[in-house]
């Protein structure tokens, strides 16, 4: 785990940027954490698995997909039932105040995508079904 941990969000909403800042550090995930942009979609990867200890899961990591999705759905995200093989793989979408994102969780590994516009976001979600 990197030396600096992003602060626990003070609002009830966790944005895609918050997830990237907390879980996508090059020190933790190597070059996979470096964001790429393709066709207006920014994507990066990270890791949010349980690291041990007690405390807020934002700090210690998530034990499984249920833990992860419960955390996000209480903070502005929507679970996409068609995505993933629960609970090892889960997918959630974020559409709040013109910010569009998606996160794919697979046994602690994350792929986080941010979309330039609602059309790109909807296209991504439709591909899951």
C-alpha positions as a Markdown table, in Angstrom:
| # | Residue | x | y | z |
|---|---|---|---|---|
| 1 | Unk | 0.0 | 0.0 | 0.0 |
| 2 | Unk | 1.2 | 3.5 | -0.8 |
| 3 | Unk | 2.4 | 5.7 | 2.1 |
| 4 | Unk | -0.3 | 8.3 | 1.5 |
| 5 | Unk | -4.0 | 7.3 | 1.7 |
| 6 | Unk | -6.6 | 9.6 | 0.3 |
| 7 | Unk | -8.7 | 11.1 | 3.1 |
| 8 | Unk | -12.1 | 9.5 | 3.8 |
| 9 | Unk | -14.7 | 11.5 | 1.8 |
| 10 | Unk | -16.6 | 13.9 | 4.0 |
| 11 | Unk | -19.7 | 13.9 | 1.8 |
| 12 | Unk | -22.0 | 11.0 | 1.4 |
| 13 | Unk | -21.0 | 10.8 | -2.3 |
| 14 | Unk | -17.9 | 9.0 | -3.5 |
| 15 | Unk | -17.0 | 10.1 | -7.0 |
| 16 | Unk | -15.0 | 8.2 | -9.6 |
| 17 | Unk | -12.2 | 10.7 | -8.9 |
| 18 | Unk | -12.3 | 9.7 | -5.2 |
| 19 | Unk | -11.9 | 6.0 | -6.1 |
| 20 | Unk | -9.0 | 6.8 | -8.5 |
| 21 | Unk | -7.3 | 9.0 | -5.9 |
| 22 | Unk | -7.6 | 6.4 | -3.2 |
| 23 | Unk | -7.0 | 3.1 | -5.0 |
| 24 | Unk | -5.1 | 3.8 | -8.2 |
| 25 | Unk | -1.6 | 4.6 | -7.1 |
| 26 | Unk | 1.3 | 3.6 | -9.3 |
| 27 | Unk | 3.1 | 2.4 | -6.2 |
| 28 | Unk | 0.3 | -0.1 | -5.6 |
| 29 | Unk | -0.7 | -1.1 | -9.1 |
| 30 | Unk | 2.3 | -0.3 | -11.3 |
| 31 | Unk | 1.7 | 1.0 | -14.8 |
| 32 | Unk | -1.9 | -0.3 | -14.7 |
| 33 | Unk | -2.7 | 2.7 | -12.5 |
| 34 | Unk | -1.6 | 5.2 | -15.1 |
| 35 | Unk | -4.8 | 6.6 | -16.6 |
| 36 | Unk | -5.4 | 6.1 | -20.3 |
| 37 | Unk | -7.8 | 8.1 | -22.5 |
| 38 | Unk | -9.5 | 6.5 | -25.4 |
| 39 | Unk | -12.5 | 8.0 | -27.3 |
| 40 | Unk | -13.2 | 10.4 | -24.4 |
| 41 | Unk | -13.2 | 7.7 | -21.7 |
| 42 | Unk | -10.5 | 7.9 | -19.0 |
| 43 | Unk | -9.7 | 4.5 | -17.5 |
| 44 | Unk | -7.3 | 3.3 | -14.8 |
| 45 | Unk | -6.8 | 0.3 | -12.6 |
| 46 | Unk | -6.1 | -0.2 | -9.0 |
| 47 | Unk | -6.6 | -2.5 | -6.0 |
| 48 | Unk | -9.0 | -2.2 | -3.1 |
| 49 | Unk | -8.7 | -5.6 | -1.4 |
| 50 | Unk | -8.7 | -6.0 | 2.4 |
| 51 | Unk | -5.2 | -5.2 | 3.8 |
| 52 | Unk | -5.9 | -6.2 | 7.3 |
| 53 | Unk | -6.7 | -4.2 | 10.4 |
| 54 | Unk | -9.8 | -2.5 | 11.6 |
| 55 | Unk | -11.5 | 0.7 | 10.6 |
| 56 | Unk | -13.3 | 2.3 | 7.7 |
| 57 | Unk | -13.1 | 0.1 | 4.6 |
| 58 | Unk | -11.9 | 3.2 | 2.7 |
| 59 | Unk | -8.7 | 2.8 | 4.7 |
| 60 | Unk | -8.4 | -1.0 | 5.3 |
| 61 | Unk | -9.9 | -2.2 | 2.0 |
| 62 | Unk | -12.9 | -4.3 | 1.2 |
| 63 | Unk | -13.2 | -8.0 | 2.1 |
| 64 | Unk | -15.4 | -9.0 | -0.9 |
| 65 | Unk | -17.7 | -7.7 | -3.7 |
| 66 | Unk | -20.7 | -7.4 | -1.3 |
| 67 | Unk | -18.7 | -5.2 | 1.1 |
| 68 | Unk | -17.5 | -3.1 | -1.9 |
| 69 | Unk | -20.9 | -2.7 | -3.5 |
| 70 | Unk | -22.7 | -2.0 | -0.2 |
| 71 | Unk | -20.2 | 0.9 | 0.5 |
| 72 | Unk | -20.6 | 2.4 | -3.0 |
| 73 | Unk | -24.4 | 2.1 | -3.2 |
| 74 | Unk | -24.7 | 4.1 | 0.0 |
| 75 | Unk | -22.6 | 6.8 | -1.6 |
| 76 | Unk | -24.2 | 7.6 | -4.9 |
| 77 | Unk | -23.5 | 4.5 | -7.0 |
| 78 | Unk | -25.9 | 2.0 | -8.6 |
| 79 | Unk | -25.1 | -1.7 | -8.7 |
| 80 | Unk | -25.6 | -3.1 | -12.2 |
| 81 | Unk | -27.0 | -6.6 | -11.8 |
| 82 | Unk | -26.1 | -7.8 | -15.3 |
| 83 | Unk | -22.4 | -7.0 | -14.8 |
| 84 | Unk | -20.1 | -9.5 | -13.1 |
| 85 | Unk | -20.4 | -12.8 | -11.3 |
| 86 | Unk | -21.5 | -11.8 | -7.8 |
| 87 | Unk | -19.8 | -11.5 | -5.4 |
| 88 | Unk | -16.3 | -12.1 | -6.9 |
| 89 | Unk | -17.1 | -9.6 | -9.7 |
| 90 | Unk | -19.4 | -6.6 | -9.4 |
| 91 | Unk | -20.1 | -3.5 | -11.6 |
| 92 | Unk | -21.4 | -0.2 | -10.4 |
| 93 | Unk | -22.4 | 3.0 | -12.2 |
| 94 | Unk | -22.2 | 6.6 | -11.2 |
| 95 | Unk | -24.3 | 9.4 | -12.7 |
| 96 | Unk | -24.5 | 12.4 | -10.4 |
| 97 | Unk | -24.7 | 16.1 | -11.4 |
| 98 | Unk | -23.2 | 15.5 | -14.9 |
| 99 | Unk | -20.4 | 13.2 | -13.7 |
| 100 | Unk | -20.5 | 9.7 | -15.3 |
| 101 | Unk | -18.4 | 6.8 | -14.3 |
| 102 | Unk | -18.3 | 3.0 | -13.8 |
| 103 | Unk | -16.3 | 0.7 | -11.7 |
| 104 | Unk | -15.6 | -3.0 | -12.2 |
| 105 | Unk | -14.5 | -4.9 | -9.2 |
| 106 | Unk | -12.9 | -8.4 | -9.5 |
| 107 | Unk | -11.6 | -9.9 | -6.3 |
| 108 | Unk | -10.1 | -6.6 | -5.1 |
| 109 | Unk | -8.9 | -5.4 | -8.5 |
| 110 | Unk | -10.6 | -2.3 | -9.9 |
| 111 | Unk | -11.1 | -0.9 | -13.3 |
| 112 | Unk | -12.5 | 2.6 | -13.1 |
| 113 | Unk | -13.8 | 4.5 | -16.1 |
| 114 | Unk | -15.0 | 8.1 | -16.4 |
| 115 | Unk | -17.0 | 9.2 | -19.4 |
| 116 | Unk | -16.9 | 12.6 | -21.1 |
| 117 | Unk | -20.7 | 12.5 | -21.7 |
| 118 | Unk | -23.9 | 10.7 | -20.9 |
| 119 | Unk | -24.0 | 9.0 | -24.3 |
| 120 | Unk | -20.7 | 7.3 | -23.7 |
| 121 | Unk | -21.8 | 6.3 | -20.2 |
| 122 | Unk | -25.1 | 4.8 | -21.5 |
| 123 | Unk | -23.4 | 3.0 | -24.3 |
| 124 | Unk | -21.0 | 1.3 | -21.7 |
| 125 | Unk | -24.0 | 0.3 | -19.5 |
| 126 | Unk | -25.9 | -1.1 | -22.5 |
| 127 | Unk | -23.0 | -3.3 | -23.4 |
| 128 | Unk | -23.3 | -5.1 | -20.1 |
| 129 | Unk | -26.8 | -6.3 | -20.8 |
